[in-house]
Amino acid sequence: MMRISRRPQEPLDHSDFDLLLPRQDETALPKARQDLLEEALWAEAHRTAPRAPRSRAHRTAWIALPAAAAVIAGAVIVAPDSSGTSGTDTRPPKAGAKLQPGTGKGLSATVDRISLVAARQPALEPRQDQYIYVESKVTGGRVDRAGGKEKLVVTPLHSRQVWHSPDGLKNFLYEPGHAFMDKNGEDLDLDRPDDVTDRGSYNSVKALPTDPDVLLKRLYRGGRMGNPQADWTAFGEIGQLLEEQIAAPKISAALFKAAAKIPGVALVDKAADATGRPGVAITCTGPNSRQEWIFDRNTYAYLGQRDVLVKPYRGLEPGAVTYETVVVKRAVVDAKKELPDGTTL
């Protein structure tokens, strides 16, 4: 993941974004790594303004860690009604479907319930020598140029396991279902503290304010509330803090309350995560897609999120789901590759 070069006044256009991606004859990266970089950058484009390139080594390390922090804490947390098993779902990617409309009605009350659930989670503070473990199931989009035509291909749902040190410097990813990752997993350690992105570690998330208004100003990073790109970017900032980390319960609750204050955020009363579990969704619509955070319909526990196209894009119609993540399990463990049950990967 790269640091943001903030340009909130300029809505992201995917045709312009393609110019940021080096072509094969212009880079020393192997084709598999080039495809992986493009996939990760494309997914990132749905959430934020274009990001400034950094060193090749830094890009290679962080493209495989697209998310920054899941905000439900606990020694071991298994998602509701989840089997907790790894593996690959071979279902075909979802076709375009009619989007359920969002509404402001009931948003405040729903966010209050979600925040209350988050605030009641047991507090957990990993030691600096421990690791945060998150298992999830994910899909993602990549550009396929076979036959000289570019089209977006959505990967099947598959298992992903990550280990992060609290300072964000030591990381390991195991995602055998990914087309371009090492099937045995990859160390993604960083050399310097300033290589860790803003809010890219447990320690940085821990330092966030618990006042929703103060927190929201920080998430806007100087952008103006009411500017569509700044609103979309702020929502995306929080979305990245919902996936592969833990945070104090008070910060978790503040993040949801802050999100409800962003213009354009809406409630979708009927939604489902990638495994079909029913829920409600908190949504925000950007230039090309709608990001949805999905919560259990009865318990209001966070289940996962997804991106859904609102405009045609590279062969996919509005309603096509281009990115999904479902949380299976979170835990604190003592070493890389250690599983919550004490065994080793």
N, C-alpha and C positions, 0 to 999 in steps of 0.2 A: 504494500500500500504506500502511496506517495503523499507528500504533504500537499495541502490544497493551495493552489494559486487562485485566490478568491476573486471572482468576477461576477458578483451577484446581479449586476445590471444586464448581463448578456445571457439570455436563455440558451440552453444547450441545444445545438442542432447536430443530429447524428451524422449528417453528411460532412459537416465541419470536423466532427470528432474523429472521423476516419483519417483525417490528415495527420493526426497525432500518432498514428500507428505506423512504424517503419515497415516498408515492404521488404520481402525476403532478400532482394538484391542490394539492399541498403544497410544491412545489419549483419553482425557476426553471430547473432543468436541462432542456434539450430532451429529448424522449422517447428519441431514439437514445442520448444520453449516460446517461439514466436506466436504460435497459435494459443498457447496458454496465456501469454501476456495480453493478447488481443481479447481473449474471452474475459479475463479479469477486468481489463479496462472498459470493455463494453458494459459489463454489469455495473461497474462503478459509475459510469456515465448516467445511469438511471437515477442516481441519488444526488450527485453534486456537480458543480461546475468542473471544467477540465482541470486536471491536476498537472503541475509542472513536472517534467521528467527529472529523475535523479540518477545517481550512478547505476550502472548495469547490475552490480552486485546487490545493491539495495532493492532494485526493482525485482530481481529474481527471487529474493527472500520473501518479499511481502505480497507479491501477487497471489500467493497461495493462501494468504490469510485475509480474506475479504471483509471480515467483520471484527468489531472491536470489543463488544461487551454485552453479555446477557445479564439481565438485572434481577434475577430471582436467585436468592442465596440459599445455601444449605449444604450440609456435608455430602450428601448424595441425594439428588433430586431426579426422579424419574417422571417424565411427562405423563399426564393423566391418560389412562387407557392405552399406554404404549407398551409394546412387547419388549422394548429395550434390546432387540436383536439387531445385529448388523446384517449387511447384505445389499443386494441390488434389486430394485424394483424394475422389471422389464416392461412395464406398461408404456405404450407410446406416449409422446408428449401430447398435452391437452390441446385440442383444437380451439379456435376462437369461439367464444360464446357471448351471449348478451350480458353486459355488465349490470350487476345489481346496483341501482342508484344509491348514493349516499345521502345522508340527511343530517342536519344539525339537531334535529329533534331527538332527545334522549341521550345526546352525546355527553353532556356534563354529568348526568347521573351514572352513566356507564363507566366513564373515566373515574368517577369517585369510587365505584365498586372495585375497579381494577387497581386503583391506587391503594385502597384499603387492604386488598389481598396481598399486594406487594409489600406493604408496610408491616404486615403480620408475619412475614417469613422470618425464620430464625436467622439472626445475624451470624456471619461467618467472616473471619479474617485470616486468610492463609499466611503462614510464615513466609518470610522472604526466600527460604530455601525449598519451599514446596512448589507445586504446580497446580494450575487450574485445568481441569479436564472437562471437555464438553464433547458429547457424542450427539450427532444430528444426522438427519437425512436431507439431502440437498439435490436440487437440479440447477442447471445454469445454461446460458446461451453462448454459442460460439459461431463465428462466421465460417461458412464452408464455401470455398471457391472452386470446388470440383466442376470440371467441364467449362471453366471460364465464366461461370455465373455465380454471383455472390448471393447466398441466402443464409438465414439464421437457422441454426439447428439447436434444439433444446435437448440436453442430455437426459436420460432416464433418471429417476429418483434412485439415489445410492447413498451408502453410509459414508460418513466423514467423522474422524476423531482428531481432536487437537489437544495439545498440551502447551500451556503458556506459563512462564514464570511471572510472578507479580510485577516485576519491573519491565516485562515485555522483551527482554533481551534473549531469552532462551525459549525456543519454540520447536515443536515437532508436529508434523502433519501426517496422518495416515488416511489416505483416500484412494484405495485400490480401484474404485469404480470410475475414477477420473481418467480421461483418455490419455493425458500427457504426464501424469505424476508417476514417480517411482512407486512400483507396486509394493515395495517394502517400507514405504514411508520416507519422509525427508526431514532432516534437521534444517531448521530455518533460523539459526541463531544470528543475532546482530552484534556488531562489534562495539558500537558506541551508544550511549544513552540518547544522543540526539538523533539517532536513526529510528527511534520509536516514534510513531506518529502521535499527534495530539490525541489524547484519550485512547491511545492504543495499548494501554496496560491497565492492570488492576489498580496499581498505585495512582495513576492519573485519574481514573474514575472515582477512586476513593476521595480525592481532593475536590470533587465537584460540590458546589453549594447545594443546600437542601431547600432553599427558598425558590419556588418555581419561577418567579419573575426574574430573579437574579440569574438563575440557571439558564433561562431562555435567552437573556441578553448575551451570555457567554456562547451559547450555541449558535446564535446568529453571527458571531464573529465580526461585528461591525456592519452587517447587512441590515437593510431597513425592513422592518415588519410591514407587510402589505405589498412588498415587491414580490411578484410570483416566483422568481428564481430564488430569492433569499428565503422565502417561506418553504419552498420545496427542499432547499439545501438544509435548513434547520430541521425539518422533519426527517430527512435522511440521516442527519447526524445522530438523532435519537434512535432511528432504526438500526444504525450500526452498533448502538449500545444495547441491543436486545438479543445478540446472537451468541457470542462465544466468550463471555466473561461472567463475573459475578460482581455485585455491588451491594453496599449497605442498604438495608430495607428502606431507610428514609430517602436515600438518593433514588432508589427505584421508584418510589411513590412520587417524588418530585419530577422525575422525567416524564411520567404519564400526565401529571397535572400541567406541566409546561407544554406538552404536545397539544393539549386541548385548547390552548390559547393561540395556536398558530392559525392564521386565516386560511380558510379552505379545508381544514381538517373536518372530516365527516364520519358518521357512524353508518356501517352497513349491517343491518340486523340479521341477515342470513349469509353465512360464509362457511367455508370448510377448509381445513388445512390439507396438505399434500397427501395425507393418509386417509382423508375422508371424515375426520372427526368434526362434528358440527360446532360452530362458534359464531361469534360476532367479530367484526373487523373495524379497526380504526384506520382511516384511509386519508391519503393526500394525493392529489393528481398533479403530475408534472407535465412537461412539454410532450412527452410521448407515451408515458405509462402512469399507472396508478400503483403506489405502494400500499400494501395492506398488512397490518399487524393483526394476527388472529388470536383470539382468546376463547377459552372454553366457555360454552354457552351457559353452563350452570355454576361453575366455580370461579370464572373470570381469571383463571391461571393462563399465563402466556403459553401459546402452543407453537407459534412460528410466524413466518411472514412470506409474502410473495409479491412479485411485480407482474402486473397485467397490462398489456398494451391497450392504449386508448386510440391509437392511430395505426394504420397499416405500416409495417416495417419489414423490409427484406423478405417478402413472401409470406409473412404472417399477418393475420387480420386482427382488428381490435377484439379484445377478449382473450387473446392467446396469452397463456401464462409462460413467462420467459425466465422466471427465477422463483424458486421456492426453498424454504428451509423449515424443517420441523425438529424441534428439540426432543431428543430421546432421554438424555441423562446428563447431569452436571455433577461434579465432585471435586474435592481437593485431594490430591495424591502427593506422594513423597518424591517421585522421580518421573522422568520422561518414560513413556511407554507403560507405566504402571496403570492398571485398571482399578476401578473402585473396589472390586472384590479382593484386591491384593495380588492378583496374578499379573503376569507381564504379557504385553502384546506379542 
